[in-house]
Each structure stands twice: as C-alpha cells, then as structure tokens.
Amino acid sequence: MIPNTGKLAGCTLFITGASRGIGKAIALKAAKDGANIVIAAKTVQPHPKLPGTIYTAAQEVEQVGGKALACVVDIRDERQVEAAVQKAVEKFGGIDILVNNASAINLTGTLDTPMKKVDLMLGINLRGTYMTSKLVIPHLLKAPSPHILNLSPPLNLNPVWFKNHTAYTMAKYGMSMCVLGMAEEFRGQIAVNALWPKTAIQTAAMDMLGGDGVGKQCRKVDIMADAAYAVLSRPKDFTGHFLVDEDVLRERGVCDLDRYAVQPGHPLLPDFFLDEAPDVLVQQMEQHGATLTFKAPSSSAAPPSGEPIENTFEVIRGVLSEDVVKSTQAVYQFDLSGEHGGVWFLDLKSGSGDAGRGQPATKADVVMTMDSGDFSKMFAGKLKPTIAFMSGKLRIKGDMTLALKLEKMMSRMNKSKL
C-alpha cells in the first residue's frame, strides 16, 4: 500500500458521495495526512440497507487526524452545491481538490430504462459532475496545486459497452468527457484527471448488482483510495489522463496487489469499459475458476442425458419449495435461442412454484433472453448471471432486482445439490 507522506496536509478536498464506499475511502486516506474534508452527500439518517451517513463519515475523518465538514448535498440541486461550496470556503479558507465520486447506475437496455432512471443517471453523473466542477473551479484557480479527479472510465467507444446499458454508459462517459474538455481548458492551471478500477470494487452498489458471493471477486476500496492519493499528490501539470488504479500503483512501485483483494488469491471480476471485450474477460475468468462463486453441482445432481433444457428444468422442479417461492416472489420467462431454442417459464410467485415449457400463466416479471447453451451453464452453476449479463450473453427485460433474486436462488439450488 502507498504510505501517507503528508503531501495533502492542510489541503481541502471537496468529495461528492463521500458518506460511504470509494468516496469515503479517499476521504480517510487524505485525512491521515491532516487534510480538510468536505463530505458532500445526501445520507443524513441511517439507511436500512446502506452503511454510513455524512455525520458518521465526518467522525471517521476526524478520528484519523483530519478536519471534516458534513454538508447535505444532492448534486442535482444547484443551490445545495453552491451552499456547500460556500460553507467549505468559509470554514477552511478555500478548496484545493475536487473529487467527483457521486454516481448512479442502472444496467438496463433502452426499452427497459424508465426516463426517471435516465434523468437520475444523467442528473448525477453528467450534470452533477459538470455543475459541481463549474462551482468549485473559481476556488481551485486560487489554490497552489489544484486538482479535479473524476471517478470515471476511459472513453472506450467499443459498442459492446453501450448495447446493454446505453443510458448508463452515456451518463458515465459524460463524466469522462468533462475530464477531456476541462483538462485542456484549464491546462497549466488545474490538473483534471479520471481514475477507474481495473477490477470490481466491493461497495454497496456492487453487493446490490452482484448478489451473494460477489465480494470474493472484488478488491477493497483501499486500492482506489491509494491510487487517488498518488494522483492527487502529483503537480498540476499532470493532467488530461485516464488512469487505471493498478497502473497508478505499479508506477509507484506497488507490486503486490493481492493485498487489496477481499479474498486474496481468488480470481477477480473485471470492471466495465476497459479494453478487452466482455466475452474475452469472461473466458479468462472461467479459465481461472472465477465462475466458481457458484459451486457447480456434483455428478449426482447433473441432468440425465437427453434434451438438455428439459433436463435442466427437471432439476429445477426437483428443488422448488414454498421457502424458495416466499424468498423470491417473481415469475421468470426464458426466451432461448440456439440449438435448443424455445420459451420456458419459472414461477416462483405462487404455491410451491412451477417450471416448464411455454409462456407463464401470468405475465412474467422478468424476461431473460439468451442462448440455450448458456442457459444450461447458468443453471448448472458454471456461468454466473452477472457475468453473462456483463458479457452480452444475457439480456434482461424487467426488474433487475428480481433478476438478482434468481441468481441467489440458483446459488442456494446448487449448494443444496452438493
């Protein structure tokens, strides 16, 4: 890990979304130098499913040696951002660093993304980043070594990163375009860079998207905190770069990245938007055993020989129960293509559940479209639905939360067959 050098002592960092996750980790890393941290986030009252508030984050900052200012900020609200910036200047005398960390995510296709979600992602990721930068820049221009750091990816225009979640990609790339433009606009005055993780990072958002067991395939937030610290310690002429966390650390001489893993030695889940195509990344993960987050059934649980999809559904019907139905409460439809194409359903909403060929008796809550071969792998525990979705092998229409519930049900199903 990168040791603290005191480089950020006395500097004031304005960090959006700093009440938890990567934003808080960056705040705590800087606070150990004796930095002033402005925690600009929405969470005031404890959330039943998400850790931390702006006040608990402020306490942690002060416990490690920093000074904190907790500000209630929805970065879509110009007045709230303006007020927080003014409070920061009044309390600390200026702002040296802006970290645009706040972000919203919704991984659905065009027809399945409500405009409310589109507005949320564009409002936070793109407009919020642009507006917060605009309001902080006048103060950064007065600082001796000012920085803007956006937590956003390189601008990879490969269509595979657009086709399954166009709205999210547009919103996230909006943050990166702010880097591209502002770095040139303020060259020589403010360093403007982007930082993105090479692998998935264990945060509340990743736990929500990845379901049970995803943490094993993640790195801890510390890797992003250390990489951010390294970038923010550079002079202001280091600007216009789209950086990846592990590259930054290797440049600083950090060779043992396994120390950042949630479970050292376990294969890691690649993050979105980097150079290699999703299907290539999935193949690499399968070769290294990463899909074993779901344990595959033993030979005794394997479907008998014959029509593979029907055999898979025989296994599914054998593990249905009222408990599984009660914990899932959804109806799924599978539109399968390829050698064993057809329409199948899984009712986990009524009675003890049901599964079979054809349309469900009631409208499906979630429709999954994929190749029949990948479907068999998925229900055998050999292909994680999250990975199938990331790689474009699986398209989901409907509530993503219910899709994740199916993933959890499959995990329990496979474990019960061991």
N, C-alpha and C positions, 0 to 999 in steps of 0.2 A: 504494500500500500504506500501511497505517497505521504510522507510526513509533512506536518504543518511547519511552515517556515516563518510565519509572522508577516508574510507579504501583504495580507489583507487586513492587518491590524488598523483599526480606526476607519476603515472604508465602510461606506454604507451601501448595502445591497438591497434592492427592491425586488422581491421574488414573488411572482404570482403563483397561486396554487401551492403555497408553502406549508399548509397545515398538515400535510402527510406525504408519504411517498418520496419520489425523487426530489421534489422541491424542498421538502423538509431536510432531506439528507444533505443537499447542497448548503442549506442554511446552517446546519450544525457544523459542517466542515469549516465554513468560513468563520463561524462563531468561535471556534477553537483558536483562531488567530487573534480574537478580540475585536471582530467586526461588528458593525451595527446592522441588524437585520430587520427589514420591513416585511412582515408576513401579510401579504395581500391575498385574502381568500374569503370564501363565503361561510365556512362552517363555524357557527357560534355555539350551537348546542350539540352535545354528543349525538352522533348518528348511530342508529341501531346496528348497521352493517359495516360502517366505515370508521376507522380509527382516527382519533385526534380532532382538535379544534384549533382555531387560531390562538387561543389562550394557552392550551397545553403545549403547543409548539413554541410559543414565546417563553414559557417556563423552561423548556428544554434548552433553548438557545442561551438563556441566562445561566443555567446550571453548568454549561461547558465554557463559560467565560465571555460570551457576547452580550450585547445590549439588544433589546427587542422592542419593536413597536407592532402591536397587533391591529390590523385595520380590516374592517368588514368591507369586502370589495367583491362585487360581481363585475368582472372586467368588460361586460357588455354595457355597463352603465357609466357613461362619461363623467357624470357628477361624482360618483363614488370613486372613480380612479383619480380625478382631479383632487378630491378631498384628501385621499390617501397620500398622494404626491406632496401636497402642501403640508400635511402633518409630518411627513418624513423630513422635509426641508427645515421645518420649524424646530423639530426635535434634534436632528443630527447635523444641521447646517448645510446639507446638500445631498446629492446622490452620486455615487461613483460607478455603480454597476446595476444593470437591469437584467434579470433572468426571466425570460418569458417561458414559463413552465406550464401554466394552466392550459388544459386541453380537454376536449370532449371527443368521444369515439362512439361510432355506431356502424358495425360492419355488415351492412345490408345493401342489396342491389337497388337500382334506380326505382323500380316499380314498388319496392317494399320499404322504401325510406320515406316516412311521413315528412312533410315540409317543416313541421315543428322540429324534427331532428336535424334536418338540413340547416335550418336557421340557427339552431343551437350550436352546431359544429362550426359553421361559418362565423357566427357571432363571437364565439370564444377563441377559436384557433386563429382565424384570419383577422377579423375586425378587432378583436380584443388585443391581439399582439400588436397590430398596427397602431391602434389608438394609444395603448399604454406606452409604446415606444415614442410616439409623437409628443405625449405629455411629459415624458421623462427626459427626452433629448435636450431641451434647453438647460437643464441642470447638469446633464452629463458633459455638455460643452464647457462647463466651468471647472470640471474635475481634472486632476493632473494625469490620470491614466484610466479614462472611461472605457467601459465595455458594455455591449449588449450581447447576451448569449441566448439564442432561441433553441429550445429542445425540439428539433425538427430534423427531418431526414434529408439526405442528398436528393437533388431533383432528378430522379430516375424516371425517364419517360417510357419505359417498357410497359406496354398495355396490360401486362399481367397484373400490375399493381393498381390498375384502375377498374378492371372489368367486374370485380365482385363487390366493390365498395367505392364507387365513383365519388360520392359526396364526401366521404371521409378523406379520400386522397386529395381531392380539391382543397379541402379545408386545411389539411396538414401541410400540403405543398405551399399554401398561402403563407404560412409561417416562414418557409424556406425562401420564398420569393421576397419576403421582407429583408432577409439577410442579403440576398443577391443585390437588391436595389440600394438598401441603406449603407451597405459596406462601401459601395462605390460613391454614393452621395456624400458620405462623411469620412472618406478616406483621409488619413492624416489627422483626423480629429477624434474619431471614436472607433474602437475596434468592434466589429459586428461579425459574429460567427454563429454557426449552428453545431449542435452536438447531438449525436444519435447513438443508441446502443447497438452493438453487434448482435447481441442475443436478447431474448426476453428478460425483463427485469421483474422481480416479484413485487408487485404492488397490488393495491385493492382492485384496480382495473383489470390486471392480469388474472387475479383469482376469479373475478367475475366472468371473464371471457374464456378462461381455460378450464375451469371446473376442477374437480378433485385431482390431486396429484400433479398439477402443472408446476407447482413450486419446485419440484425436483429438477425440472428442466430449465430453471431460471438462475440468473445471478442476482445478488443482493444489490440494493440501491447504492451501496458504498462505491461500486465501480463508477457509477455516473457522478457521484459526489467528488471522487478523487480526480476524474477526468476534467470535470468542470473547474475544480480548483487549479489544476495545471494550466488550463486555457486562460482563466481569469488572472493568473499570475504573469502572463506574458505582456509585453509592451503593446501600446495601442496601434503600432504599425503591423501587428499580426492580425490581419483582418480578411474577411471575404472567404473564409474556409468552411467547408462542410466536413466536419470531423466525426470519426467513429471512436467510441470510448476506448476500446482496446488498442487502437493505433496510437492514440494520445499517450496511453500509459507505457506502451512499448518504447516509444520515443524517449520517455523519461526514465527508461531503464528497468521498468517493472516487467519481469519475465514470467513470474508465477501468477497467472490469472485464475488458477483453480481456487485460490484463497477467497475469491469473490463469489464462488458458486454456493448456492443454497445447500446443495449436496455435492461436495467435491467428488470428482470422478464420474459423475453422471453426465451423459450426453445432454447438450444444451439446445434449446429451441431457438432457431434463428429469428431475428426480428424482421419486420416488414421493410420493404423498399431498398434493400441493398442489392448488389449487382447480380447475384445468381438468381435464376428463376425459381419460383416456389417449388416446382416439381423436382428440380435438381436438389434443392435443400432437403426436401422430404426423403429422397433416395439416400442422401448422405446420412440422415438421421436414422433411417431404417437399417442401414449398414452397420451403424454403431449402436444399435439397440435402443434408440430413443423412444420408439413407439411402445416399449415395454412398460411405459407408465400404466398401461392397461395390461394386466397379465393375461396371456393367451390361455385358453382352456387346455386342459390336459387331453391326451388322446381319447380318453373315455368320454369327453364332452364333445368331441368333433362330430359334425353331422354325418350320418350314414351316406354311403355312396348313392348317387342318383342325381336328380335335378337339384343343383346347389342352392337355389333361392328357396325352394320349398323345404329343403332340408334345414336351412338356416331358420326358417320360420317354425319348424317343428321344435327346434331347440328353444326358440324364444317362447313358444307356447308352454313349454315344459317348466319355465321359471316364472311365469306370470303368477301374481298373487294380489290379494287385496292390499297388502302393505306397499307393493310396488305401485299400484294404481293410486293409492292415497298420497304417496310422496311425489307423484309425477303430475297427474291431473291434466292430461293432454292427449289429443288424437293426432297421430302422425300418418302422413301419406308418403310413399316412396315411389317416385317415378324413375324407373330403372331403364337404362339403355344398354346396348351391347349384346353379347351373345345370349344372355338370359333376360332380356328386357321384359318389361311389364309393369303393372301398377299393383302395389301391395299396401296394406294398412297395418297399423299397430294402435289399438285402442287402449290407452292407459288412463281412461277417464271414468269408466263405469264398471261396476261389479268387480269381478276378479280379472278383468282385462280380456282382450281378444286380439288375434292377429291372423292375417291370411291374405289371399289374393283378391284384388279388386279395390274399388273405392270404399272408404269407410262409410258406415251407415249415417254418420253425422259429419258435417263439414270439418275438414282437418284444420287443426290449429297451426300446424307446421307442415309444409310440403318440402321434401328433400329430393333433389334431382341429382343422380349420379350414375356411373357405370355399374352394372350388376357385379362385376368382379370386385370393384372397390367396396361395394355394399357388403359382400361376403367377408372381405377382410376386416371391415369395420366392426361387424357383429362378432367376429372371431377374436377381437382384441388385437388385431395385427395392424390396424390403421386407426389412429386417433381421429375422431371427427374434427377437432380443432385443426389438425394438420391437413386433413382432407379439404377443409374449407379454405385454409390459407393457400394451398397449392392449386386451387381452382378445380379440384376433383369433385367437390360438393358444392351445390348451390342451395341456398336455404331461402324459402319464402315463408314469412310469418315471424312469430315472436322468437328472437334469438335466445331469450332466457329459457324458453321451453325446449329449444334445441339443446341447450346445455344440460337441462334436466335429463334428457335422453342419454347424454354422454355419461352422466353419473349413474343412471340405471344400468347401462351396459357394463360399467365398471363393477357394479355390485353383481351383475349376472355372471361375468367371467370369474370373479372371485368365488362365487358360490359353486362353480363347476370344477374348481381346482381339487 
